[in-house]
Amino acid sequence: KKETQNLKEDTNKVLRYLEFAKNLEPPDSAMVVISIAEDLANKLNYQRGVKLAGYLRPQKVYAQFIRESKHLKEDTNKVLLYVSVAISLQGFPQFRDTARAIGIKAKELAYKLNYLRGIELSICTEGFLAETNMNLPLALRYYGEATKIAESHKSYLDIYGKYPEIYELYNSCLNIYYYQADYPDAMEI
């Protein structure tokens, strides 16, 4: 902070933040610095800085995942961590295969634990990944499986709004049918 305090708000400051974040060891602290750099890059309309932040962010997310997953027991928290990391990494092309592998691990662990919510979320994550890769029929299949599980344990009836994914799943299905101009199937949902 002292080093960047006297720097004016320009592209050099963005690069300094990113260089600092690259070498910063607790990944969660690095994520904060990357966010600051990305905000400044957006403010300055510095596209290279935005791209560099976008390149560095998934590396730190993955490093944090490796660090945290080592110490977790094989329980529902581990399933939820796997799902959240898979979703976080899906938007970055260099980590899509990793995101898919982590999502599969989440689903396997959820089945092993018989954790219905984890099964639903992991299948939904696979749908997101398939949609990101433009494999729309596969995404629809995953979304359909996830909605059946969500409906079977009534996650859409939660009064506190903890499980609004059922609506997101239906919305994702409708969007895919819309992109494919398959309006009759969209109306069946």
Secondary structure, 3 states (H helix, E strand, C coil): CHHHHCCCCCHHHHHHHHHHHHHCCCHHHHHHHHHHHHHHHHHHCCHHHHHHHHHHHHHHHHHHHHHHHCCCCCCHHHHHHHHHHHHHHCCCHHHHHHHHHHHHHHHHHHHHHCCHHHHHHHHHHHHHHHHHCCCHHHHHHHHHHHHHHHHHCCHHHCCCCCCCHHHHHHHHHHHHHHHCCCHHHHHHC
